[in-house]
Amino acid sequence: MTATDLEIAVLVPCFNEAAAIGKVVADFRAALPTAKIYVYDNNSTDDTIEVATAAGAVVHREDRRGKGNVVRRMFQDIEADIYVMVDGDDTYDAAVAPQLVDKLFDDNLDMVVGRRVETHQAAYRAGHRLGNAVLTGLVRWLFGAKIVDMLSGYRVFSRRFVKSFPSFSREFEIETELTVHAMQMRMPVAEIDTNYKERPPGSTSKLRTFRDGWRILLTITNLMRNERPLLFFSLIGFLIAVVAVILGVPVFLEFLDTHLVRRFPTAILCTGLVVISFLCIATGLILDLVSHVRRESKRLAYLSYPAPRTGLRR
């Protein structure tokens, strides 16, 4: 059995991409002739739907605005063995798709990420490059991620990844959630270099550097709280304890010198902060057990689907 024996779905989330979507559909049809191409339109105000339909794609709509909502809907609706997800802006190289699919199948992986290598300086803005490096580095430190380009929109997934992915993101933080899910489930993943080019004339980026960067940072914080609660609450407890020590040192030194506690409000505050610090750590310990049970449940859901090389989907 080879990857071509499996059912492959190309998933293209897009919003106002009439200038690019026709070429994206044509390029992926040429690269993956046996694949079925699905375009999910997110309330476009241009001719995206008409162009995609004319190019031969199966077109659906998702009324809730945001890429995360579109990806969640695609994962819910589409049944396939291998999923190729790519943005509809014609910035990714469709010719690499067979290599990504073969890598997933041959190595029995759950996710392969197209690591962007820009072919034009203007293709990857400096602010986006810096934000990607900072946010990816943070996720690598917190969750042990092995991925270099966490925010790439070009990925290939196994069926068991897609159907066990509990998505809650609404917008561009979806890539962060996909990466953390793979890391927390200890899924086998890989990256392959792929060219990243400029958008065609008439296509504009929907990513806002600061707004979406802030959203991604909040998503990382929420994922840390949910997936690594002991670390999250221990850090909070440690910071509160540091504040208590800073405030309490003068009171303690004064007591050693005079054997009197004249700053009762400060002493009471420090005592309360120390108690809160220990409560934070205790909360982290309890929630860590809950998180462990949740991971076991997700793991069982993940294992209920066959691996890419074990055969066709049931």
Phi, psi and omega in degrees: 000141176237174181298330181290344177281347181266159179276121183249133177242130174261119184253124184235098173282136181206156177215117180053058180239037181300330182287341187238334192296327180298316179291322178300313180297315181296317182294318181285332174293323178288322183284324181232078187299333183270354184278154173258131186255124180246127175250124178252111182272137184249061179065046178295147178256002177252205185264029182305313183297314182296317181294317180295320178296317180295331180282350176103010179277155170274118189253132174232167179240146170233113187285331180286122186289139176126138182298322179300319178295322180293314181297318179299318179294320179297314181296327179288320191275320194270133176251123179200177176264323178228136182243129174250118179250131181211147177290155183267023185259005178060039176257346182257154185272108181294333182296340180277347185305314178300324178294319178296316180295315180296322178298316179298315184286311186296322182263004178057050183265172176250340177207135173235127183256134174278102182284122188286130172237105188291135177264346175227140182300324183283350183292330187229096185299149185301320179297320178292320181295315179295315180298319178297317181296316182293312183291321177296318178299322179295317179292323177299321181287317185282323189241003179070030182292142178258008186266137181272321183247080186293331187265011177297138178265008183247106185216155174238135184235151168279164177298321183291334173291308185300315187278353177248011185269111181272082186280139175230357182290153178251327187231225189285359176283001182299322180297323177297316181295320177299316182294313182295323177300315180297320181290317181292329178272000180054044180282149174285124183226167178206167176232145175226134179297139176216142180295144179231118189242177179290154172292152176288160177303137180096349179254131182238149181288138177264355181278125177256118191307306187281316181297310182286329174297320178294319178299318180294319178297318177296322178297317178300318179298315179295320179293324177296318178297320183280321187263333179228062186296328180297314178296316183299307184285333176293322177296317177297314179299320179296316179297319178295320179296322178298317178299317179299319180294316180300316180288329187275339182301312179300321179296317181293318179296321178296321179296318178298326184278322187244349185061025178231150174246098183271337183260070182298315179303317180294320179296318179294319179299315180298319178298316179297320180295322178296318178298316179298322179300314179292326177295323178298315180296319178297319177300317178299319179297317180293313182291334177295322176294318177298317179297322178297319178294320179297318179296322177297319179296317178295325179295319178295319176297320178296317182285350179284350178251147182288153174290159184308322187267002182272357177134179180293156179296151182276000000 
